[in-house]
């Protein structure tokens, strides 16, 4: 029987950064997921937020890279969180980010990867989310190094 891969819940900021910089840490995380070492997960809302930001801020090349990265990674699509879970999470994080935290918790992800240090990397949010770890892509990659 195959060993289950740890789930990495990806915030839209990671998807945007990967599309913008194909040699950066966020893109490397998506490559690692595509290679089968970890499973990337996200919600439709996260996917649409990333696509919207890429369309608004960058060009066709970045949007095409975004779609190619998604196809290669074959993410696990997580259902939207319940209203109760959203309300609970909105008590510890900005309301606009509650859907990300709630879905990551519902998915039982091992990690939530984000570049939004201000909202996600506070001690209160980290304690609330434990045992799930909330880290930047760079921190996640450093943790993989022996």
C-alpha positions, 0 to 999 in steps of 0.5 A: 500500500502506498504511503499517504503524501502530506497535504500542503494547503496553498494560499493564493499568494503562493500561486501568484508568486509561483506564476510570477517567478518560475525560479522562486521558492513558491514555484519550487514548492509547486514542482515538489507537489507535481513530483509527488512528494507532497500533495498540494491542496486549495479551494476554488475560491483560492484558485479564483483569487490567484487567477484574478490577481495574476490577470490584473497585475501581470501578463499572458506569460504569467497566466499561462505559467499559472495554468501549467503549474496547476495542471502539473501539480494536479491539486486536491480541491478542498470543499468550501468550509462551513459557515460555523468554521468560517465564523470561528476562524474569523475570530482569530484572523482577518475576515478576508483570510478566514476562508483560507484558514478554515479550509486548511483546517478542514482539509487536515493539511500538515502545512498551510503555505502563505506569503501573507506574514501579517495575517497568518504568521501571528502567534495567535493564528499559529496557536489556533491552527496547531498542529498544522504548521503555517509557514512561508514557502521558503521556511517550508523548503528550509525545513526539508533540507537535512 
